[in-house]
Amino acid sequence: MATTLYTRYRGETITIGVADTGALPGGEALMTSSLRSIAAGRSAPIATTPDAASMAIAFRPANGSFPIGWLLTLDAADCTVLPSGNYLIDLKITDETGAVTIMNPAIVMLAEPATL
């Protein structure tokens, strides 16, 4: 179950960092990340819920503040069309052998901004 909660506002660019001490740029065969809507009163999406939006994925090298990992980004225009509510986000990595790892599930609470 996801325990990390990010609060973001409709219409802003969403960027979330995912740390992975074993990350190697180019060592992954396939990486995907998306938001899936969580229905009111539930703590996770229903299994048949389709993706609400795909996240862009960029490798992030380590620096003084952050460990090696990735940045997951949804641009402001795509965020604007999503309804307010809760979404599950994670990062799915498939390596060259076909092994799948799902990392860092989290909840993104997409709120209506007070100032339009």
N, C-alpha and C positions, 0 to 999 in steps of 0.2 A: 504494500500500500504506500502511496506517495505521502510523504510527511512535509516536504518543502512547499511553501506557498509563496507565489509571486503575485503581487497586485499590479496590474497594468491598466491603462485606460484605452478605450476604443479610440482609434485614430492616431495612436502613437506607434512608432516603431518599437517592436518587442525584440529585445536582445537578451539572451540568457546564456551564461557561460557554463560549460560542463567540463569539469576537471577529470583527467585520466592520466595517472602517472605512467601508464604503459603506452600512451599514444605515440604513434609513429606516422608522420605525414606520408601518405601514399601507400601505407601498409594495409589498408582496408580495401576490400573488393567492392563493398557497397555500404553506403551510410544513408539512412533516412531518418527524418524527424517530422512529426506533425502534431497538430492540436486535434483532440477529439472532445466533443462536447459531453459534459456530465449533466444528466437530467437533474432537475430540482429534487432535493430529498435523497439523492444518491451520493456515494463517496467515490464512485468510479463509473466510467462509461458503460452502457449496455454493450454486450459483445458485438452486436450488429450495427452499432453506431458508426457511420462513415467518418473519415477524416474531415474536419472542418477547414483546415488549411495546412499546407506543407511549409516547413521551415527551411530556409537556406542554411547550409552548414559550411563553416569555414574553420580550418585548422588554426589554433591559437598557440603560439610558442610560449614557453614559460617566460615570466619576467619577475621583477622584484615583488609584485603584488599577487600574481596568480600562477598556479602551476600549469603545466602543459595540458592542452585539452582542445575544446571546440567552442565556437560561438554559434548559437542557433538564433536565426533572425527571421522575423516576419515584418515586411515593410508596412509603413503607415497606411498605404492605400488598401492593402489586403486586410489589415486590422480593422479598418473603418467599416467593412461590410459584415463583420462578424457580430452576432448579437451579444449583448452583455450576458455574463454568466461564468460558470466554471468550466475549465478545460483541463484535460490531462495531456501532458507533454512528456516525451522521453526521446532517447536517441537509440536507434537500432543499428548495430554494426554487424555486418556479415563479412567474415574474413575470407581469404583465398581458398580455404578448405571447405567453406560452406557453413562453418560454425557461426551461430547467431548469439550475440550478446545484447541485451537491452539494458541501458544504463540510465541512471538518474531520473526515475519517474518523479514528476512534480505536478502540482496543481497551479494553473494560472487563473487567477480571478480577474476577468475582464470587466471593468466597471465603466459606467457612463461618466464622462467628465462633468464636473460642476460648471466649468466655464466653457462655453461653446464657441 
